[in-house]
Every structure is written in structure tokens, then in C-alpha cells.
Amino acid sequence: MRYISWTAAVLFLFTGLSYPQDASPSDPDTIRQLVQQVKELQERVKVLESQHNHVDASDAPDKPSNPPTPQAEPVDQAASVPTASTPVVAQEFHELRGVQWRGFGEMDYKVLNQRTPELGTYGFVPGSSGNFYTGDFGLFLTSRLTAKVSVLSEIVFEEGDAQSYKVDLRRMLLKYDYNDHLKMSFGRYQTDIGYYNWAFRSAAWLQTTADRPLVMEFATNGGLLPTQAIGASVTGEIPSGGLNLNYVAEYGSGDTIRPDLNGDGLSTDENNGNQTNVGLFARPNALRGLQIGTSYYHDQISNDLLNGLTGAQVPSPPDSPGQSARYDQTIVNAYVVYLAHGLEFLNEGFLIRHSLIGGSSVFNTPAFYSQFSKQLGPVRPFFRYQYVNASPNNLIYNDVGLRYGPSFGARYDFNDYIAFKAQLDHTVRRGEPDLNGLQLQFAFAF
Amino acid sequence: MRGKAHLLPLLIWLAIPVCISTAVAQTGDVAVVINSDNPATKLSRTDLRKIFAGEKRSWPAGLPIRLFVRAPGTHERVMLLKLLGMTESEYKRYWTTQVLRGEAQAEPIALPSNGMQREAVVAYPGAIALVDAQDIKPGMKVVRVEGCMPGDDGYPLH
């Protein structure tokens, strides 16, 4: 019997010794749980204390004789559930009613190998030996008015010539999300022609590269597309199972003035009619990260030439249809994008068609870009190739011509909010010397 | 008699690790909890990923979804990142991107305790949160994920 007892004691001792070895990985969990319980108890005490104080105050006999105290802003009925803890409600209340501020900015240095001036944008002075500029600095404000209604505004301070800055209300939207199938926005929006304009909006920090592809550049910086409009935008999911089909429909006024790219100092006032843009895109469940989409855009535009500095109208060339001529502008887009496992593979193609109303002139301008990058730790090397081919007879894009070439470089993320980019560009231009450029950029979000 | 006496402690010794491993397995599951008034009872893993990625923003009845997540370093946070297929850094950048795109009002509120998650889930009808299965408390409605409840074989959030 004594032998049995000793055996049992040894076995239990051995069990006791082996148990901590097995359990040692869970010790931090136990501590974590205890700390968590202490925190929860502390929160509970705070809530009880606040409720107790509230009861004391309301039960105080001299309260009616006291002067009325200012009342806190009433919270939602849901938020005033007696069990709701104060910190959660306070934070949520701010998120529900307060203004959320975010922002972005950039600091650039650019140099080109050609002194012949082209269009300078974002503060870059063309024809110089290279210079620093600050590009776009944006303040991004959002506020939720009700559970389904919110306001979004994007105020951008854009550097112009000689360190002058202009303010651009790049987006201002009153948004109403009825459900996932119907989300409406009213105000100034960025047109959802293609993927890039939707995905990267205005912030350089969002982009892998230091600049936008030419075809997706903002129209006010010489880009080809009407990137902004004022009107209504509707988007949402279409029940489609694993295909995850979404739609977008926009109707608004563009009224774009586009400066010429070739540095002739002229701008084109397109006097856009009301534009219509409809699109579809799919994000199949079967291949996460894949997005395929297409869009169709139509409006009517003019080709009124303006002096880029004074805004005064400039006589049209003698061989042009004149200031009163209007063109049907149709833009067809298709894209395939894959973003997963650190890969970024963007491919977008455009066909921009201008047809003289009442005439026989029709011009097709094809454009595309492909961009590939891979995240390797904090570094993301990238490669982009872009192509735009506008007919020299197309008076609307006669400043664009044929341009194509590669860009490559790398983005280095110092942390989650600051990135440094270095980019080399080589652009072949029809009738002009090739253009080589180096661009360095700090981009940040806050 | 002597043989049976030998067996008893041996069986106890063998049983203890089994019990411990079972308990550890239970703590590994993370439950998906919603407000008790929300009629939803089940979600697919894809739906769950879309919800916590902010791609799906309303419940089928149209009620806006209110996301609540745990702070970094917690078991629920690890499960959230696993669900989304992101690192902590990618998660932060993802939400900054979503906000600057205008696709989200703000990054989901990160709460330091499951007690606060419970309060939030109780307070907001459209709330959804991930809670360690051991910390489920009254007022939290647990939904099935891929037809499974926490503790079931094949439960995805393990």
C-alpha cells in the first residue's frame, strides 16, 4: 500500500512538473485575461460611479433651487442605453457627429533633360534645370450627419507658378447610403472613368508611382479625361453571387478647361455639356484581388482656345471649324486590376472619340497604361508603361500628339504614413526630342 | 488490487493533458457577435471578410453596419487580420486608403476590452464585433459562420 502511495505521489508530482511546461505558453494569455478583467472591472466601476453620481444629483433635495445647468447634447436613443459604457459612447458619439480630419501632402523634386518648356504642373517649372515643389496639399474632411447620410470634402491647395497657391474644392459630396445596392452622392465628384481615378483620387501617398499616368492626369493639369464634374453619382452592388458585380452611374456638368501640354500657353475651354458615365466592375470571390471593369462616357464639348494666363479668348486657327463648333465626346474604358500578395498589376485602356457635330470629322485617340509593382519589405519597385496617340489633325488634342514610354523606380515606406519615391521616366514624343525625367517625392498622409 | 491502484493515477495523469488541450482549443475560437435585435443568424466567411473590410456596409434589412474591433495585440485582432489576410501595418494603410478614397467614414473603432465590445454591441443595433468565445456575455448574439458555431469542428475563426 505504501508502494502504491509513493507511485501515485511520484506520478502526480511528475504531472505537476510537466503541466507548467505544457501550460507555459498560455501564461501570458492568463495574464492578459486577468489584465483584461481588471480593465473591464475598472470600466464597470466608472460606469457605476457615474450612474451613482447621477442618481445622487437627481435625488438631491436642493436641486430644484439650483440654477439650471447646461445640458449635454442629446445622444441617440441607441447610445443612451443604460448599459452603454461612457468611453464607447463618447468615442462613437464623436464618430457619429464630429468632423473627421485627414490630410495628405507631398514634397517633390523633378528634373528633365530638355530645356524646351512643356506644361508645368503642381509647381514644377518647365524649362528649368530642375526644381522643388510641393504639389498638392489636401485636407480631407468627413462628417456623418445621420446613420445613412454623410458629408465629404477634399480641399486641395495646389502649387502654381512662383510659389503661388490656389484652392481647389476637389470633392464636395453629400452622400446617402440607402444600402449596399444604392449609394448616392451629390456635389462635386471625381468621375469614375476607369480604375485609377477611383482608386488613387488626389493623394500622392495613395499612388505607388510619383505621378499619375498622362491619360489619368487631372484635366486641369493637362490630362485628357474630364476627371471632375458636378452632379449626382450612384453606385452599388448588383446581386450576382460570387461575381460581385457593381455598377456606377454619373450625371453631371464638367465644364473643363484643359491647359495645353506642349507649353504653348493656351488652354482649351471644353464647355462640356452634361456628361453621362455608366460603368460596371466585378470583384470575383474566386480570385481575391482581381477587379475587372468597363465604363462608357458621353458628353458634348467645344474647342475654344483661351490664353492660359489671362483667360482671354484666342481666335481659332483658320482651318478649324470655329468657336461655335461642338463635338460629341465618347470615352470607352476597360481595365483589369490585380492587387494581392503584395502584387499590384494595373492595366487600363481607353478609346476617346471626338466627332464633329454636323460634320464628318471623327478622331479616335487610343491610350493605355500598364503598371506592375511588388512589395518587398518596405520597398516596392515599380514599372509602368504608358501610351497616348492623338491625331495631329485632332484640334482638341493637337497639343498631345503621340507620347509613349516607360517609367520605373521604387517606393520606400518609412512607416504607415510616410513614403519616399524615386522615379525615372523616358517619354518618346512625335516630332519632338525624347524626354527623360527624374522625380523624387516624399508623400505623406495624416 | 495493486494493479488497479496503479491504473488510477496513471489514467488521471493521462487525462489532464487531454483536458488542458481541449480547454486551449476552446479559447482559440473567436465568435462573431451582433446586437440581439439584429435578425441575422448566419454569415459566410466571405461576407464576414467583406464586412470587416468595409466593402459590405449594411445588413440585409438596410441597417448600417457598425464595426467594432479589438486593439492591436489581442487574440481577436490577430483573428481579424487573419480573416482579412493583412498584417497590422497593411490594415492601417488599408483604412487610411479607404478613408482618403471616400469609401469609409473612419477606421473602425478599436476597443481595449471585450467588456467594451459588449457595451457597443448592446448599444448599437447594427454593431458587429469579434469576441473570444470564452468572453461571450449576455446581450451578445452569436452568429453562425459557414454554418458553424464556436467550438464546432470546422469553425472558420479558430
Contacts between the chains, C-beta under 8 A, distances in Angstrom:
chain1	res1	chain2	res2	distance
A	3	B	2	7.9
A	4	B	2	6.5
A	4	B	5	4.3
A	4	B	6	7.0
A	7	B	5	8.0
A	7	B	6	6.4
A	7	B	9	6.9
A	8	B	5	7.6
A	8	B	8	7.5
A	8	B	9	4.3
A	11	B	9	4.4
A	11	B	10	6.6
A	11	B	12	7.9
A	11	B	13	5.2
A	12	B	9	6.4
A	12	B	12	7.8
A	12	B	13	7.4
A	14	B	13	7.3
A	15	B	12	7.6
A	15	B	13	4.7
A	15	B	16	5.9
A	18	B	17	7.9
A	19	B	16	6.7
A	19	B	20	7.4
A	22	B	17	6.3
A	22	B	20	6.2
A	23	B	20	6.8
A	26	B	24	6.5
A	29	B	27	7.1
A	29	B	75	7.8
A	32	B	74	7.7
A	36	B	113	5.5
A	36	B	114	6.8
A	36	B	115	8.0
A	39	B	112	6.2
A	39	B	113	4.8
A	39	B	115	7.4
A	40	B	113	5.0
A	40	B	114	7.2
A	40	B	115	3.5
A	40	B	116	7.7
A	43	B	113	6.7
A	43	B	115	5.8
A	43	B	116	6.4
A	44	B	115	7.0
A	78	B	123	5.7
A	78	B	124	5.6
A	78	B	125	6.1
A	79	B	123	5.9
A	79	B	124	7.7
A	81	B	122	6.2
A	81	B	123	4.9
A	83	B	119	6.2
A	83	B	122	5.4
A	83	B	123	7.3
A	83	B	139	7.1
A	84	B	119	5.2
A	84	B	120	7.7
A	84	B	122	6.9
A	84	B	123	4.0
A	85	B	115	7.4
A	85	B	116	5.8
A	85	B	119	4.2
A	87	B	116	6.7
A	88	B	109	7.8
A	88	B	111	6.7
A	88	B	116	5.2
A	88	B	119	5.1
A	88	B	120	4.9
A	88	B	123	6.9
A	89	B	119	8.0
A	89	B	123	6.7
A	91	B	109	5.8
A	92	B	66	7.9
A	92	B	109	6.6
A	92	B	120	7.1
A	92	B	123	7.7
A	92	B	124	7.2
A	95	B	105	7.2
A	95	B	106	5.7
A	95	B	109	6.5
A	100	B	99	7.6
A	100	B	105	6.5
A	100	B	106	5.1
A	102	B	96	7.5
A	102	B	99	5.6
A	102	B	100	6.3
A	104	B	100	6.5
A	140	B	99	7.3
A	140	B	100	6.0
A	142	B	99	7.3
A	142	B	102	7.7
A	142	B	105	5.4
A	142	B	106	7.3
A	144	B	105	5.6
A	147	B	64	4.8
A	147	B	126	7.6
A	148	B	64	6.1
A	150	B	105	5.9
A	152	B	102	5.1
A	154	B	102	7.8
A	171	B	102	6.9
A	173	B	102	7.1
A	175	B	102	7.9
A	177	B	57	6.3
A	177	B	58	7.0
A	177	B	64	7.1
A	178	B	62	6.7
A	179	B	58	4.4
A	179	B	62	4.4
A	180	B	56	5.8
A	180	B	57	6.0
A	180	B	58	5.1
A	198	B	101	7.2
A	199	B	101	7.0
A	201	B	100	6.2
A	201	B	101	5.6
A	201	B	102	7.1
A	203	B	100	5.1
A	205	B	100	7.7
A	206	B	97	5.9
A	206	B	100	6.0
A	206	B	101	7.5
A	242	B	46	8.0
A	285	B	46	5.5
A	288	B	85	7.5
A	416	B	89	5.5
A	416	B	92	4.5
A	416	B	93	5.5
A	416	B	96	7.2
A	417	B	96	7.3
A	445	B	96	5.5
A	445	B	100	6.5
